[in-house]
Amino acid sequence: MAGEGHDVHWGGRPAFLLPFNLSKSISSEEGHKLGLIDALEAESFKQLVLSDTAKALVHVFFAQRATSKVPKVTDVGLKPRPMKKVAVIGGGLMGSGIATALLLSNIRVLLKEINSEYLLKGIKSVEANLKGLVSRGKLTQDKAGKAFSLLKGVLDYTEFKDVDMVIETREGPQIDVKPVPHSIDSTASSSFPQRSQVQT
């Protein structure tokens, strides 16, 4: 017989609800004597393979592989554009997190804010993120220092002229920035009306 499932963790994180086999409640020796083990396993497999959980796992398996094959992208030899310098508008929770991720990928970051107070908070948030990684043993102090050195805070758009990407994370008047030639203009904000998201 097959049960509905049980909670499991994979790498410290919750994983899919996995089915389990209740035929284990009969000992192997006893089951073989009664001729039940093979029949129970066959019946359990039959139920499990047709379950919603199994169907979901099969879907995830093929969906993950499908993401690596995008028509007119992966089949025509296109290569990702190298990112050397990215501007992040807004240094709040989202903006500082995105900036941290970029710095850890050895990408220079311009962190734009509307005033000096907010800019200082944003820079301190990025610094705290890096220090947190060091304290947890995820990053060496040297690498954290190198990453932080790639960050520059700005209060205007003067230095945006040579960035490879602009990421908006703050709502309000300051998101109405003129597209930077040859850059990708994207947004990480979710609650304001979407406008043209990509500018090449």
N, C-alpha and C positions, 0 to 999 in steps of 0.2 A: 504494500500500500504506500501511497505517497502522501506526505504531509504538505501543508501549504507553504511552509518555509520557515526560516529563522534568521535572526539578525547576525550579520557578519561584518568584520572590518578588514579592510585591505590597505596595508601601509598606514594604519592609524586612522583611516577615514571610513565612514560608512560605505558599504558596497551594495550591490544589488541584493534583493531578497532572494536567497538561493534555496531551491527545493532540497529536501532531504528525504532519505529512505527509511521508512519505519520497519522494514524487514529486519533491521539490525536488532530489534527487540527479541528475535529468536536466535539462539546461539547457533553458530555454524554447524557444530556437531549434531545438535538436535534436529536442525533443519534438514541436513543431508539424510539423516535416518528416516525422517518423515517424508523425504522427497519434496520438501517445500521451497528450499532456497532458490533454486533455478526458476521455479514458477513465480515466486514472489518478486524476484528481481526483474523478470520479464514483464510482469504486470505493472510494477513500479515504473520501469523505463517507459512503458507504453503510455502511462498517465502523465509522466513528467515531460516527455517529448512533445506532447500535445497541449501542455499548460500555457497559460498566458506569459508566465515568467520565461519559459523556453523561447516562445515566439519573440518576446521583447529582446532577449539576449542575441538571438539570430539577427534581428533588425539592427541592433547596435553594432554587431560585428561587421555587417555589410555597409552600414552607414559610415563607419569610421574609415573604411577602405575607399569609399566613394569620394570622400573629401580630398583625396590625393589625386583625383582625376577630374579636372574641371575643363569642359569643352571650350575650345578656342583659347585656352590658357596653358594648361600643362601639355597639350598635344601639338603646340606650334613652336615650342622651344623658347617661350618667354622666360626671362629670368627676373627675380625680384630686384627692385631698384635698391641700391645700397643706401642706407640711412646713416649719415654722419653727424647731422645736426637737426634737432627737432625743437620746435617751440611749443610750450605747453601754456595755455592761457588759463590761469586759475591755480592757486596753490593750496586749495582745501584738501580734504581727505582724498578725493579722487585724483586731483591734479598732482599732489605730492606723491601718491602711490604710483601713478603712471611715470612721473619723472624719475622715481627711484628705479623702476624696472628698466627704463631706458639707460640710465647711468650704469647699471649693472651689466648692460649689454655693450658698454664702452661707446655709448653715443652721447655727444655733447647736447646739453639741454639748456634752453633759454626759458626760465620760469617767469611768466608775465603776470603782474598783479596791478590793481588799480591804485594802490598807495603803498607807502613804505611800511606801514604797520602790517598789512596783510602779506606783503612780500616777505618780511622777516619771519612771520609765522610759517609761511610756506617753506622757506629755506630750513627753518628749525625742524619742521615735520620730516623733511627729506633726511636731514641729519639724524633725527631720532630713528627713522626706519633703518638706516645703515648701522647705527649703533646697536639696534636690536638684533640685527643679523649677526653682528660680531659677538654679542653677549651670549647668543645661542649656539655659537660655534659654526655658523653657516658661512661666515665670511671672515677673512683675516683683516687685521687692523690696516695693513698696508693697502689691500685691495679696496677697503672702505674709503681710505683717504684718497686713493686715486680716483675712485668713482665720484666722490664729493667734489673733487677739483674740476670735474667736467661740467659742474652746474654753475649757471650764471643767472642772477636775478635782474630783471629789467622792469621799467615802468612805462615804456612806450614800445612802438613797433619798429624803431629805427633799425635794429639788428635782424629783423625778420627776412631781410632781402635775400639771404643766401641759405635759408633753412630748407631741408628736404621735406618736412612735414609740419603742419600746424594742427595741434589738437586742442579743441576748445572744451573746457570742463566747467566753465562758469556761465551762468545765465545773466542776461541784462544787456545794457547798451554796449558793453565792450566786446560782445561777440560779433558785432557788425564790422568785421575787419575786412579790408580789401584783400582778395585772393593774392597769394604770393606766386609770381610766375614760376612754373616748373615745379611747384610743390603740391603735396596732397593736403587738402583742407578737410579735416574730419572733426566730428564732435563726439564727446563722451557724455554730454548732457542728455537727459531723457524726458524732461517735462516741458520743453518749449517746442513750438511748431517747427518741424523739420524743413530746412531749405536745401538748396543744392549742397550735397555733402562732399562731392569730389571735384577738385579743380586741378587740371593737369596743365 
